[in-house]
Amino acid sequence: MLGDLWRNLRYGARTLLKNPGFTTMAVLTLALGIGATTAIFSVVYATLFEAMPYPKPEQLMMVWTMTPNGRGGTSVADYLEWKRRSESFQYIEAWTGGSFNVSTVGIDTSTPTAGSSANRFG
């Protein structure tokens, strides 16, 4: 069995040396595949598995307003009232996201935006 493995490895090496174009393409394809997999894993790990950069991230909660159509945004008045009356939470902070259009000569682009209250997480 070990003899068969050694014979197959020698045959594979000889075949790769006889076809340098194929060998180059195979190595480049493997390198591209490994690089892309590493990049995707890094992004997934950083966004899903790594702890958030806040003290005690397991204690973070999200609170929103329910409307007849489902979950909805919260008004500034509600946020300020929740913050004033809160006895269960150490902090209550607000954030919002959206987009606005940026136009230059011949180019229209939608730009994502985000905003938060001044004292976010401490």
Jmol script that loads the backbone (N, CA, C; Angstrom):
load data "model"
ATOM      1  N   MET A   1       0.825  -1.197   0.000  1.00  0.00           N
ATOM      2  CA  MET A   1       0.000   0.000   0.000  1.00  0.00           C
ATOM      3  C   MET A   1       0.867   1.258   0.000  1.00  0.00           C
ATOM      4  N   LEU A   2       1.904   1.297   0.847  1.00  0.00           N
ATOM      5  CA  LEU A   2       2.793   2.449   0.884  1.00  0.00           C
ATOM      6  C   LEU A   2       3.557   2.584  -0.430  1.00  0.00           C
ATOM      7  N   GLY A   3       3.866   1.424  -1.057  1.00  0.00           N
ATOM      8  CA  GLY A   3       4.547   1.441  -2.349  1.00  0.00           C
ATOM      9  C   GLY A   3       3.670   2.066  -3.421  1.00  0.00           C
ATOM     10  N   ASP A   4       2.367   1.752  -3.387  1.00  0.00           N
ATOM     11  CA  ASP A   4       1.426   2.345  -4.357  1.00  0.00           C
ATOM     12  C   ASP A   4       1.337   3.856  -4.178  1.00  0.00           C
ATOM     13  N   LEU A   5       1.289   4.300  -2.929  1.00  0.00           N
ATOM     14  CA  LEU A   5       1.235   5.733  -2.660  1.00  0.00           C
ATOM     15  C   LEU A   5       2.471   6.435  -3.215  1.00  0.00           C
ATOM     16  N   TRP A   6       3.654   5.869  -2.943  1.00  0.00           N
ATOM     17  CA  TRP A   6       4.907   6.475  -3.411  1.00  0.00           C
ATOM     18  C   TRP A   6       4.925   6.514  -4.942  1.00  0.00           C
ATOM     19  N   ARG A   7       4.497   5.432  -5.588  1.00  0.00           N
ATOM     20  CA  ARG A   7       4.476   5.362  -7.050  1.00  0.00           C
ATOM     21  C   ARG A   7       3.506   6.404  -7.624  1.00  0.00           C
ATOM     22  N   ASN A   8       2.341   6.573  -6.994  1.00  0.00           N
ATOM     23  CA  ASN A   8       1.367   7.574  -7.453  1.00  0.00           C
ATOM     24  C   ASN A   8       1.892   8.996  -7.280  1.00  0.00           C
ATOM     25  N   LEU A   9       2.577   9.257  -6.178  1.00  0.00           N
ATOM     26  CA  LEU A   9       3.148  10.595  -5.962  1.00  0.00           C
ATOM     27  C   LEU A   9       4.219  10.910  -7.000  1.00  0.00           C
ATOM     28  N   ARG A  10       5.079   9.942  -7.311  1.00  0.00           N
ATOM     29  CA  ARG A  10       6.120  10.166  -8.332  1.00  0.00           C
ATOM     30  C   ARG A  10       5.484  10.401  -9.703  1.00  0.00           C
ATOM     31  N   TYR A  11       4.447   9.633 -10.012  1.00  0.00           N
ATOM     32  CA  TYR A  11       3.756   9.804 -11.299  1.00  0.00           C
ATOM     33  C   TYR A  11       3.114  11.189 -11.371  1.00  0.00           C
ATOM     34  N   GLY A  12       2.461  11.625 -10.301  1.00  0.00           N
ATOM     35  CA  GLY A  12       1.852  12.956 -10.275  1.00  0.00           C
ATOM     36  C   GLY A  12       2.884  14.053 -10.435  1.00  0.00           C
ATOM     37  N   ALA A  13       4.031  13.938  -9.768  1.00  0.00           N
ATOM     38  CA  ALA A  13       5.086  14.951  -9.889  1.00  0.00           C
ATOM     39  C   ALA A  13       5.619  15.000 -11.316  1.00  0.00           C
ATOM     40  N   ARG A  14       5.862  13.831 -11.934  1.00  0.00           N
ATOM     41  CA  ARG A  14       6.353  13.814 -13.322  1.00  0.00           C
ATOM     42  C   ARG A  14       5.345  14.463 -14.268  1.00  0.00           C
ATOM     43  N   THR A  15       4.062  14.169 -14.059  1.00  0.00           N
ATOM     44  CA  THR A  15       3.015  14.739 -14.926  1.00  0.00           C
ATOM     45  C   THR A  15       2.976  16.252 -14.784  1.00  0.00           C
ATOM     46  N   LEU A  16       3.069  16.759 -13.557  1.00  0.00           N
ATOM     47  CA  LEU A  16       3.047  18.209 -13.345  1.00  0.00           C
ATOM     48  C   LEU A  16       4.280  18.872 -13.957  1.00  0.00           C
ATOM     49  N   LEU A  17       5.437  18.242 -13.882  1.00  0.00           N
ATOM     50  CA  LEU A  17       6.657  18.820 -14.453  1.00  0.00           C
ATOM     51  C   LEU A  17       6.617  18.823 -15.983  1.00  0.00           C
ATOM     52  N   LYS A  18       5.920  17.876 -16.593  1.00  0.00           N
ATOM     53  CA  LYS A  18       5.817  17.827 -18.055  1.00  0.00           C
ATOM     54  C   LYS A  18       4.889  18.909 -18.596  1.00  0.00           C
ATOM     55  N   ASN A  19       3.947  19.393 -17.781  1.00  0.00           N
ATOM     56  CA  ASN A  19       2.961  20.384 -18.217  1.00  0.00           C
ATOM     57  C   ASN A  19       3.052  21.631 -17.338  1.00  0.00           C
ATOM     58  N   PRO A  20       4.042  22.500 -17.566  1.00  0.00           N
ATOM     59  CA  PRO A  20       4.204  23.663 -16.686  1.00  0.00           C
ATOM     60  C   PRO A  20       3.027  24.644 -16.765  1.00  0.00           C
ATOM     61  N   GLY A  21       2.365  24.763 -17.898  1.00  0.00           N
ATOM     62  CA  GLY A  21       1.206  25.657 -18.015  1.00  0.00           C
ATOM     63  C   GLY A  21       0.063  25.186 -17.130  1.00  0.00           C
ATOM     64  N   PHE A  22      -0.231  23.887 -17.186  1.00  0.00           N
ATOM     65  CA  PHE A  22      -1.274  23.321 -16.341  1.00  0.00           C
ATOM     66  C   PHE A  22      -0.914  23.464 -14.862  1.00  0.00           C
ATOM     67  N   THR A  23       0.360  23.190 -14.542  1.00  0.00           N
ATOM     68  CA  THR A  23       0.814  23.294 -13.152  1.00  0.00           C
ATOM     69  C   THR A  23       0.639  24.716 -12.636  1.00  0.00           C
ATOM     70  N   THR A  24       1.015  25.697 -13.461  1.00  0.00           N
ATOM     71  CA  THR A  24       0.879  27.102 -13.064  1.00  0.00           C
ATOM     72  C   THR A  24      -0.582  27.455 -12.824  1.00  0.00           C
ATOM     73  N   MET A  25      -1.459  27.049 -13.721  1.00  0.00           N
ATOM     74  CA  MET A  25      -2.885  27.351 -13.562  1.00  0.00           C
ATOM     75  C   MET A  25      -3.466  26.648 -12.331  1.00  0.00           C
ATOM     76  N   ALA A  26      -3.050  25.412 -12.084  1.00  0.00           N
ATOM     77  CA  ALA A  26      -3.562  24.687 -10.916  1.00  0.00           C
ATOM     78  C   ALA A  26      -3.116  25.371  -9.623  1.00  0.00           C
ATOM     79  N   VAL A  27      -1.850  25.784  -9.565  1.00  0.00           N
ATOM     80  CA  VAL A  27      -1.333  26.461  -8.362  1.00  0.00           C
ATOM     81  C   VAL A  27      -2.030  27.806  -8.171  1.00  0.00           C
ATOM     82  N   LEU A  28      -2.212  28.581  -9.240  1.00  0.00           N
ATOM     83  CA  LEU A  28      -2.898  29.868  -9.133  1.00  0.00           C
ATOM     84  C   LEU A  28      -4.355  29.693  -8.710  1.00  0.00           C
ATOM     85  N   THR A  29      -5.026  28.682  -9.239  1.00  0.00           N
ATOM     86  CA  THR A  29      -6.415  28.425  -8.853  1.00  0.00           C
ATOM     87  C   THR A  29      -6.516  28.063  -7.376  1.00  0.00           C
ATOM     88  N   LEU A  30      -5.619  27.202  -6.923  1.00  0.00           N
ATOM     89  CA  LEU A  30      -5.603  26.852  -5.500  1.00  0.00           C
ATOM     90  C   LEU A  30      -5.323  28.072  -4.631  1.00  0.00           C
ATOM     91  N   ALA A  31      -4.362  28.901  -5.036  1.00  0.00           N
ATOM     92  CA  ALA A  31      -4.017  30.093  -4.252  1.00  0.00           C
ATOM     93  C   ALA A  31      -5.198  31.062  -4.190  1.00  0.00           C
ATOM     94  N   LEU A  32      -5.876  31.265  -5.314  1.00  0.00           N
ATOM     95  CA  LEU A  32      -7.038  32.152  -5.341  1.00  0.00           C
ATOM     96  C   LEU A  32      -8.172  31.603  -4.470  1.00  0.00           C
ATOM     97  N   GLY A  33      -8.417  30.313  -4.558  1.00  0.00           N
ATOM     98  CA  GLY A  33      -9.462  29.702  -3.740  1.00  0.00           C
ATOM     99  C   GLY A  33      -9.160  29.793  -2.258  1.00  0.00           C
ATOM    100  N   ILE A  34      -7.924  29.513  -1.869  1.00  0.00           N
ATOM    101  CA  ILE A  34      -7.540  29.595  -0.457  1.00  0.00           C
ATOM    102  C   ILE A  34      -7.617  31.034   0.029  1.00  0.00           C
ATOM    103  N   GLY A  35      -7.158  31.977  -0.783  1.00  0.00           N
ATOM    104  CA  GLY A  35      -7.216  33.391  -0.402  1.00  0.00           C
ATOM    105  C   GLY A  35      -8.644  33.891  -0.247  1.00  0.00           C
ATOM    106  N   ALA A  36      -9.527  33.531  -1.172  1.00  0.00           N
ATOM    107  CA  ALA A  36     -10.926  33.968  -1.089  1.00  0.00           C
ATOM    108  C   ALA A  36     -11.608  33.354   0.129  1.00  0.00           C
ATOM    109  N   THR A  37     -11.335  32.081   0.386  1.00  0.00           N
ATOM    110  CA  THR A  37     -11.930  31.424   1.556  1.00  0.00           C
ATOM    111  C   THR A  37     -11.456  32.084   2.843  1.00  0.00           C
ATOM    112  N   THR A  38     -10.183  32.417   2.920  1.00  0.00           N
ATOM    113  CA  THR A  38      -9.642  33.078   4.105  1.00  0.00           C
ATOM    114  C   THR A  38     -10.285  34.447   4.302  1.00  0.00           C
ATOM    115  N   ALA A  39     -10.441  35.205   3.222  1.00  0.00           N
ATOM    116  CA  ALA A  39     -11.051  36.536   3.326  1.00  0.00           C
ATOM    117  C   ALA A  39     -12.504  36.443   3.785  1.00  0.00           C
ATOM    118  N   ILE A  40     -13.268  35.533   3.222  1.00  0.00           N
ATOM    119  CA  ILE A  40     -14.674  35.382   3.610  1.00  0.00           C
ATOM    120  C   ILE A  40     -14.783  34.932   5.058  1.00  0.00           C
ATOM    121  N   PHE A  41     -13.946  33.977   5.471  1.00  0.00           N
ATOM    122  CA  PHE A  41     -13.976  33.526   6.859  1.00  0.00           C
ATOM    123  C   PHE A  41     -13.638  34.672   7.806  1.00  0.00           C
ATOM    124  N   SER A  42     -12.666  35.506   7.441  1.00  0.00           N
ATOM    125  CA  SER A  42     -12.289  36.629   8.302  1.00  0.00           C
ATOM    126  C   SER A  42     -13.449  37.589   8.500  1.00  0.00           C
ATOM    127  N   VAL A  43     -14.178  37.888   7.441  1.00  0.00           N
ATOM    128  CA  VAL A  43     -15.330  38.791   7.546  1.00  0.00           C
ATOM    129  C   VAL A  43     -16.434  38.156   8.389  1.00  0.00           C
ATOM    130  N   VAL A  44     -16.744  36.891   8.123  1.00  0.00           N
ATOM    131  CA  VAL A  44     -17.792  36.205   8.889  1.00  0.00           C
ATOM    132  C   VAL A  44     -17.409  36.117  10.363  1.00  0.00           C
ATOM    133  N   TYR A  45     -16.170  35.789  10.655  1.00  0.00           N
ATOM    134  CA  TYR A  45     -15.728  35.683  12.046  1.00  0.00           C
ATOM    135  C   TYR A  45     -15.837  37.029  12.755  1.00  0.00           C
ATOM    136  N   ALA A  46     -15.383  38.090  12.081  1.00  0.00           N
ATOM    137  CA  ALA A  46     -15.400  39.417  12.713  1.00  0.00           C
ATOM    138  C   ALA A  46     -16.823  39.914  12.957  1.00  0.00           C
ATOM    139  N   THR A  47     -17.761  39.558  12.074  1.00  0.00           N
ATOM    140  CA  THR A  47     -19.123  40.077  12.239  1.00  0.00           C
ATOM    141  C   THR A  47     -20.023  39.187  13.080  1.00  0.00           C
ATOM    142  N   LEU A  48     -19.801  37.875  13.078  1.00  0.00           N
ATOM    143  CA  LEU A  48     -20.720  36.980  13.768  1.00  0.00           C
ATOM    144  C   LEU A  48     -20.176  36.363  15.050  1.00  0.00           C
ATOM    145  N   PHE A  49     -18.883  36.097  15.115  1.00  0.00           N
ATOM    146  CA  PHE A  49     -18.363  35.306  16.222  1.00  0.00           C
ATOM    147  C   PHE A  49     -17.533  36.089  17.226  1.00  0.00           C
ATOM    148  N   GLU A  50     -16.871  37.126  16.789  1.00  0.00           N
ATOM    149  CA  GLU A  50     -16.013  37.895  17.688  1.00  0.00           C
ATOM    150  C   GLU A  50     -16.875  38.757  18.614  1.00  0.00           C
ATOM    151  N   ALA A  51     -16.441  38.896  19.851  1.00  0.00           N
ATOM    152  CA  ALA A  51     -17.191  39.694  20.820  1.00  0.00           C
ATOM    153  C   ALA A  51     -17.248  41.153  20.378  1.00  0.00           C
ATOM    154  N   MET A  52     -18.353  41.803  20.678  1.00  0.00           N
ATOM    155  CA  MET A  52     -18.493  43.215  20.335  1.00  0.00           C
ATOM    156  C   MET A  52     -17.537  44.052  21.176  1.00  0.00           C
ATOM    157  N   PRO A  53     -17.085  45.181  20.658  1.00  0.00           N
ATOM    158  CA  PRO A  53     -16.093  45.981  21.378  1.00  0.00           C
ATOM    159  C   PRO A  53     -16.698  46.865  22.470  1.00  0.00           C
ATOM    160  N   TYR A  54     -17.595  46.290  23.262  1.00  0.00           N
ATOM    161  CA  TYR A  54     -18.211  47.007  24.369  1.00  0.00           C
ATOM    162  C   TYR A  54     -18.001  46.193  25.639  1.00  0.00           C
ATOM    163  N   PRO A  55     -17.924  46.865  26.772  1.00  0.00           N
ATOM    164  CA  PRO A  55     -17.843  46.094  28.014  1.00  0.00           C
ATOM    165  C   PRO A  55     -19.150  45.324  28.228  1.00  0.00           C
ATOM    166  N   LYS A  56     -19.046  44.060  28.592  1.00  0.00           N
ATOM    167  CA  LYS A  56     -20.191  43.175  28.850  1.00  0.00           C
ATOM    168  C   LYS A  56     -21.195  43.163  27.685  1.00  0.00           C
ATOM    169  N   PRO A  57     -20.762  42.770  26.479  1.00  0.00           N
ATOM    170  CA  PRO A  57     -21.669  42.805  25.323  1.00  0.00           C
ATOM    171  C   PRO A  57     -22.865  41.872  25.478  1.00  0.00           C
ATOM    172  N   GLU A  58     -22.764  40.865  26.327  1.00  0.00           N
ATOM    173  CA  GLU A  58     -23.897  39.957  26.512  1.00  0.00           C
ATOM    174  C   GLU A  58     -25.071  40.645  27.201  1.00  0.00           C
ATOM    175  N   GLN A  59     -24.861  41.829  27.770  1.00  0.00           N
ATOM    176  CA  GLN A  59     -25.925  42.556  28.439  1.00  0.00           C
ATOM    177  C   GLN A  59     -26.613  43.588  27.541  1.00  0.00           C
ATOM    178  N   LEU A  60     -26.163  43.726  26.298  1.00  0.00           N
ATOM    179  CA  LEU A  60     -26.799  44.677  25.388  1.00  0.00           C
ATOM    180  C   LEU A  60     -28.183  44.181  24.983  1.00  0.00           C
ATOM    181  N   MET A  61     -29.110  45.095  24.894  1.00  0.00           N
ATOM    182  CA  MET A  61     -30.469  44.767  24.483  1.00  0.00           C
ATOM    183  C   MET A  61     -30.940  45.784  23.455  1.00  0.00           C
ATOM    184  N   MET A  62     -31.885  45.368  22.620  1.00  0.00           N
ATOM    185  CA  MET A  62     -32.488  46.284  21.663  1.00  0.00           C
ATOM    186  C   MET A  62     -33.976  46.381  21.980  1.00  0.00           C
ATOM    187  N   VAL A  63     -34.478  47.583  22.081  1.00  0.00           N
ATOM    188  CA  VAL A  63     -35.880  47.825  22.400  1.00  0.00           C
ATOM    189  C   VAL A  63     -36.468  48.670  21.279  1.00  0.00           C
ATOM    190  N   TRP A  64     -37.683  48.348  20.862  1.00  0.00           N
ATOM    191  CA  TRP A  64     -38.325  49.129  19.814  1.00  0.00           C
ATOM    192  C   TRP A  64     -39.817  49.223  20.086  1.00  0.00           C
ATOM    193  N   THR A  65     -40.487  49.976  19.262  1.00  0.00           N
ATOM    194  CA  THR A  65     -41.923  50.186  19.384  1.00  0.00           C
ATOM    195  C   THR A  65     -42.649  49.219  18.450  1.00  0.00           C
ATOM    196  N   MET A  66     -43.760  48.660  18.913  1.00  0.00           N
ATOM    197  CA  MET A  66     -44.579  47.792  18.065  1.00  0.00           C
ATOM    198  C   MET A  66     -45.735  48.606  17.498  1.00  0.00           C
ATOM    199  N   THR A  67     -45.970  48.458  16.213  1.00  0.00           N
ATOM    200  CA  THR A  67     -47.075  49.121  15.531  1.00  0.00           C
ATOM    201  C   THR A  67     -48.008  48.045  14.980  1.00  0.00           C
ATOM    202  N   PRO A  68     -49.171  48.399  14.482  1.00  0.00           N
ATOM    203  CA  PRO A  68     -50.055  47.384  13.889  1.00  0.00           C
ATOM    204  C   PRO A  68     -49.395  46.644  12.715  1.00  0.00           C
ATOM    205  N   ASN A  69     -48.424  47.263  12.070  1.00  0.00           N
ATOM    206  CA  ASN A  69     -47.736  46.636  10.941  1.00  0.00           C
ATOM    207  C   ASN A  69     -46.498  45.863  11.369  1.00  0.00           C
ATOM    208  N   GLY A  70     -46.245  45.758  12.660  1.00  0.00           N
ATOM    209  CA  GLY A  70     -45.058  45.048  13.136  1.00  0.00           C
ATOM    210  C   GLY A  70     -44.132  45.999  13.879  1.00  0.00           C
ATOM    211  N   ARG A  71     -42.865  45.663  13.868  1.00  0.00           N
ATOM    212  CA  ARG A  71     -41.872  46.457  14.569  1.00  0.00           C
ATOM    213  C   ARG A  71     -41.640  47.764  13.846  1.00  0.00           C
ATOM    214  N   GLY A  72     -41.601  48.860  14.594  1.00  0.00           N
ATOM    215  CA  GLY A  72     -41.436  50.172  13.978  1.00  0.00           C
ATOM    216  C   GLY A  72     -40.398  51.006  14.688  1.00  0.00           C
ATOM    217  N   GLY A  73     -40.142  52.145  14.137  1.00  0.00           N
ATOM    218  CA  GLY A  73     -39.201  53.079  14.731  1.00  0.00           C
ATOM    219  C   GLY A  73     -39.769  53.712  15.986  1.00  0.00           C
ATOM    220  N   THR A  74     -38.901  54.289  16.744  1.00  0.00           N
ATOM    221  CA  THR A  74     -39.293  54.939  17.992  1.00  0.00           C
ATOM    222  C   THR A  74     -39.096  56.433  17.838  1.00  0.00           C
ATOM    223  N   SER A  75     -40.022  57.192  18.343  1.00  0.00           N
ATOM    224  CA  SER A  75     -39.910  58.646  18.238  1.00  0.00           C
ATOM    225  C   SER A  75     -38.902  59.163  19.267  1.00  0.00           C
ATOM    226  N   VAL A  76     -38.414  60.356  19.031  1.00  0.00           N
ATOM    227  CA  VAL A  76     -37.494  60.997  19.969  1.00  0.00           C
ATOM    228  C   VAL A  76     -38.169  61.203  21.315  1.00  0.00           C
ATOM    229  N   ALA A  77     -39.456  61.550  21.297  1.00  0.00           N
ATOM    230  CA  ALA A  77     -40.183  61.750  22.551  1.00  0.00           C
ATOM    231  C   ALA A  77     -40.245  60.452  23.355  1.00  0.00           C
ATOM    232  N   ASP A  78     -40.522  59.319  22.699  1.00  0.00           N
ATOM    233  CA  ASP A  78     -40.546  58.035  23.404  1.00  0.00           C
ATOM    234  C   ASP A  78     -39.173  57.701  23.978  1.00  0.00           C
ATOM    235  N   TYR A  79     -38.125  57.887  23.175  1.00  0.00           N
ATOM    236  CA  TYR A  79     -36.766  57.621  23.649  1.00  0.00           C
ATOM    237  C   TYR A  79     -36.448  58.442  24.898  1.00  0.00           C
ATOM    238  N   LEU A  80     -36.734  59.734  24.857  1.00  0.00           N
ATOM    239  CA  LEU A  80     -36.447  60.590  26.011  1.00  0.00           C
ATOM    240  C   LEU A  80     -37.271  60.180  27.240  1.00  0.00           C
ATOM    241  N   GLU A  81     -38.511  59.763  27.025  1.00  0.00           N
ATOM    242  CA  GLU A  81     -39.356  59.307  28.136  1.00  0.00           C
ATOM    243  C   GLU A  81     -38.823  57.999  28.719  1.00  0.00           C
ATOM    244  N   TRP A  82     -38.440  57.057  27.867  1.00  0.00           N
ATOM    245  CA  TRP A  82     -37.866  55.798  28.354  1.00  0.00           C
ATOM    246  C   TRP A  82     -36.599  56.057  29.148  1.00  0.00           C
ATOM    247  N   LYS A  83     -35.772  56.965  28.654  1.00  0.00           N
ATOM    248  CA  LYS A  83     -34.517  57.275  29.338  1.00  0.00           C
ATOM    249  C   LYS A  83     -34.794  57.907  30.705  1.00  0.00           C
ATOM    250  N   ARG A  84     -35.769  58.785  30.774  1.00  0.00           N
ATOM    251  CA  ARG A  84     -36.098  59.472  32.018  1.00  0.00           C
ATOM    252  C   ARG A  84     -36.650  58.497  33.057  1.00  0.00           C
ATOM    253  N   ARG A  85     -37.483  57.548  32.629  1.00  0.00           N
ATOM    254  CA  ARG A  85     -38.175  56.665  33.563  1.00  0.00           C
ATOM    255  C   ARG A  85     -37.453  55.340  33.818  1.00  0.00           C
ATOM    256  N   SER A  86     -36.339  55.117  33.156  1.00  0.00           N
ATOM    257  CA  SER A  86     -35.675  53.819  33.246  1.00  0.00           C
ATOM    258  C   SER A  86     -35.110  53.555  34.636  1.00  0.00           C
ATOM    259  N   GLU A  87     -35.460  52.375  35.175  1.00  0.00           N
ATOM    260  CA  GLU A  87     -34.877  51.910  36.430  1.00  0.00           C
ATOM    261  C   GLU A  87     -34.183  50.565  36.236  1.00  0.00           C
ATOM    262  N   SER A  88     -34.437  49.890  35.131  1.00  0.00           N
ATOM    263  CA  SER A  88     -33.890  48.553  34.881  1.00  0.00           C
ATOM    264  C   SER A  88     -32.601  48.574  34.080  1.00  0.00           C
ATOM    265  N   PHE A  89     -32.362  49.638  33.342  1.00  0.00           N
ATOM    266  CA  PHE A  89     -31.203  49.687  32.458  1.00  0.00           C
ATOM    267  C   PHE A  89     -30.192  50.700  32.979  1.00  0.00           C
ATOM    268  N   GLN A  90     -28.921  50.351  32.798  1.00  0.00           N
ATOM    269  CA  GLN A  90     -27.858  51.268  33.205  1.00  0.00           C
ATOM    270  C   GLN A  90     -27.801  52.459  32.237  1.00  0.00           C
ATOM    271  N   TYR A  91     -27.926  52.184  30.955  1.00  0.00           N
ATOM    272  CA  TYR A  91     -27.930  53.226  29.926  1.00  0.00           C
ATOM    273  C   TYR A  91     -29.057  52.930  28.948  1.00  0.00           C
ATOM    274  N   ILE A  92     -29.613  53.955  28.393  1.00  0.00           N
ATOM    275  CA  ILE A  92     -30.508  53.829  27.247  1.00  0.00           C
ATOM    276  C   ILE A  92     -29.996  54.828  26.219  1.00  0.00           C
ATOM    277  N   GLU A  93     -29.628  54.308  25.087  1.00  0.00           N
ATOM    278  CA  GLU A  93     -29.102  55.143  24.008  1.00  0.00           C
ATOM    279  C   GLU A  93     -29.891  54.864  22.738  1.00  0.00           C
ATOM    280  N   ALA A  94     -29.818  55.762  21.800  1.00  0.00           N
ATOM    281  CA  ALA A  94     -30.580  55.639  20.561  1.00  0.00           C
ATOM    282  C   ALA A  94     -29.639  55.654  19.360  1.00  0.00           C
ATOM    283  N   TRP A  95     -30.069  54.981  18.318  1.00  0.00           N
ATOM    284  CA  TRP A  95     -29.351  55.037  17.042  1.00  0.00           C
ATOM    285  C   TRP A  95     -30.374  54.998  15.919  1.00  0.00           C
ATOM    286  N   THR A  96     -29.958  55.456  14.788  1.00  0.00           N
ATOM    287  CA  THR A  96     -30.819  55.450  13.617  1.00  0.00           C
ATOM    288  C   THR A  96     -29.967  55.209  12.380  1.00  0.00           C
ATOM    289  N   GLY A  97     -30.572  54.681  11.377  1.00  0.00           N
ATOM    290  CA  GLY A  97     -29.892  54.457  10.116  1.00  0.00           C
ATOM    291  C   GLY A  97     -30.800  54.869   8.981  1.00  0.00           C
ATOM    292  N   GLY A  98     -30.227  55.124   7.867  1.00  0.00           N
ATOM    293  CA  GLY A  98     -31.009  55.521   6.707  1.00  0.00           C
ATOM    294  C   GLY A  98     -30.087  55.733   5.527  1.00  0.00           C
ATOM    295  N   SER A  99     -30.516  56.538   4.612  1.00  0.00           N
ATOM    296  CA  SER A  99     -29.683  56.864   3.462  1.00  0.00           C
ATOM    297  C   SER A  99     -30.135  58.198   2.887  1.00  0.00           C
ATOM    298  N   PHE A 100     -29.242  58.810   2.158  1.00  0.00           N
ATOM    299  CA  PHE A 100     -29.614  60.008   1.414  1.00  0.00           C
ATOM    300  C   PHE A 100     -28.919  59.962   0.073  1.00  0.00           C
ATOM    301  N   ASN A 101     -29.444  60.724  -0.871  1.00  0.00           N
ATOM    302  CA  ASN A 101     -28.914  60.708  -2.223  1.00  0.00           C
ATOM    303  C   ASN A 101     -27.875  61.804  -2.400  1.00  0.00           C
ATOM    304  N   VAL A 102     -26.767  61.415  -3.015  1.00  0.00           N
ATOM    305  CA  VAL A 102     -25.696  62.356  -3.339  1.00  0.00           C
ATOM    306  C   VAL A 102     -25.618  62.423  -4.859  1.00  0.00           C
ATOM    307  N   SER A 103     -25.659  63.616  -5.397  1.00  0.00           N
ATOM    308  CA  SER A 103     -25.622  63.772  -6.846  1.00  0.00           C
ATOM    309  C   SER A 103     -24.458  64.664  -7.246  1.00  0.00           C
ATOM    310  N   THR A 104     -23.733  64.213  -8.230  1.00  0.00           N
ATOM    311  CA  THR A 104     -22.719  65.041  -8.878  1.00  0.00           C
ATOM    312  C   THR A 104     -23.058  65.039 -10.359  1.00  0.00           C
ATOM    313  N   VAL A 105     -22.240  65.625 -11.160  1.00  0.00           N
ATOM    314  CA  VAL A 105     -22.537  65.726 -12.583  1.00  0.00           C
ATOM    315  C   VAL A 105     -22.631  64.329 -13.192  1.00  0.00           C
ATOM    316  N   GLY A 106     -23.849  63.909 -13.525  1.00  0.00           N
ATOM    317  CA  GLY A 106     -24.059  62.637 -14.195  1.00  0.00           C
ATOM    318  C   GLY A 106     -24.046  61.414 -13.292  1.00  0.00           C
ATOM    319  N   ILE A 107     -23.810  61.566 -12.001  1.00  0.00           N
ATOM    320  CA  ILE A 107     -23.752  60.409 -11.105  1.00  0.00           C
ATOM    321  C   ILE A 107     -24.675  60.646  -9.919  1.00  0.00           C
ATOM    322  N   ASP A 108     -25.615  59.726  -9.720  1.00  0.00           N
ATOM    323  CA  ASP A 108     -26.494  59.754  -8.548  1.00  0.00           C
ATOM    324  C   ASP A 108     -26.172  58.533  -7.697  1.00  0.00           C
ATOM    325  N   THR A 109     -25.924  58.757  -6.420  1.00  0.00           N
ATOM    326  CA  THR A 109     -25.551  57.669  -5.523  1.00  0.00           C
ATOM    327  C   THR A 109     -26.352  57.748  -4.239  1.00  0.00           C
ATOM    328  N   SER A 110     -26.826  56.607  -3.756  1.00  0.00           N
ATOM    329  CA  SER A 110     -27.478  56.527  -2.460  1.00  0.00           C
ATOM    330  C   SER A 110     -26.408  56.183  -1.427  1.00  0.00           C
ATOM    331  N   THR A 111     -26.277  57.023  -0.405  1.00  0.00           N
ATOM    332  CA  THR A 111     -25.233  56.847   0.599  1.00  0.00           C
ATOM    333  C   THR A 111     -25.859  56.438   1.931  1.00  0.00           C
ATOM    334  N   PRO A 112     -25.408  55.309   2.513  1.00  0.00           N
ATOM    335  CA  PRO A 112     -25.949  54.908   3.804  1.00  0.00           C
ATOM    336  C   PRO A 112     -25.488  55.851   4.913  1.00  0.00           C
ATOM    337  N   THR A 113     -26.360  56.071   5.888  1.00  0.00           N
ATOM    338  CA  THR A 113     -26.029  56.962   7.017  1.00  0.00           C
ATOM    339  C   THR A 113     -26.382  56.270   8.321  1.00  0.00           C
ATOM    340  N   ALA A 114     -25.792  56.736   9.390  1.00  0.00           N
ATOM    341  CA  ALA A 114     -26.114  56.233  10.717  1.00  0.00           C
ATOM    342  C   ALA A 114     -25.866  57.352  11.706  1.00  0.00           C
ATOM    343  N   GLY A 115     -26.618  57.327  12.780  1.00  0.00           N
ATOM    344  CA  GLY A 115     -26.439  58.331  13.838  1.00  0.00           C
ATOM    345  C   GLY A 115     -26.769  57.706  15.173  1.00  0.00           C
ATOM    346  N   SER A 116     -26.194  58.235  16.229  1.00  0.00           N
ATOM    347  CA  SER A 116     -26.500  57.711  17.563  1.00  0.00           C
ATOM    348  C   SER A 116     -26.488  58.845  18.553  1.00  0.00           C
ATOM    349  N   SER A 117     -27.041  58.575  19.736  1.00  0.00           N
ATOM    350  CA  SER A 117     -27.014  59.574  20.785  1.00  0.00           C
ATOM    351  C   SER A 117     -25.578  59.778  21.266  1.00  0.00           C
ATOM    352  N   ALA A 118     -25.326  60.895  21.903  1.00  0.00           N
ATOM    353  CA  ALA A 118     -23.964  61.311  22.197  1.00  0.00           C
ATOM    354  C   ALA A 118     -23.216  60.400  23.154  1.00  0.00           C
ATOM    355  N   ASN A 119     -23.891  59.736  24.048  1.00  0.00           N
ATOM    356  CA  ASN A 119     -23.219  58.987  25.104  1.00  0.00           C
ATOM    357  C   ASN A 119     -23.277  57.484  24.871  1.00  0.00           C
ATOM    358  N   ARG A 120     -23.230  57.058  23.655  1.00  0.00           N
ATOM    359  CA  ARG A 120     -23.460  55.654  23.305  1.00  0.00           C
ATOM    360  C   ARG A 120     -22.550  54.700  24.060  1.00  0.00           C
ATOM    361  N   PHE A 121     -23.129  53.838  24.857  1.00  0.00           N
ATOM    362  CA  PHE A 121     -22.446  52.800  25.625  1.00  0.00           C
ATOM    363  C   PHE A 121     -21.391  53.334  26.567  1.00  0.00           C
ATOM    364  N   GLY A 122     -21.702  54.372  27.253  1.00  0.00           N
ATOM    365  CA  GLY A 122     -20.820  54.774  28.328  1.00  0.00           C
ATOM    366  C   GLY A 122     -20.316  56.148  28.174  1.00  0.00           C
TER     367      GLY A 122
END
end "model"
wireframe off; spacefill off
backbone 0.3
color backbone group
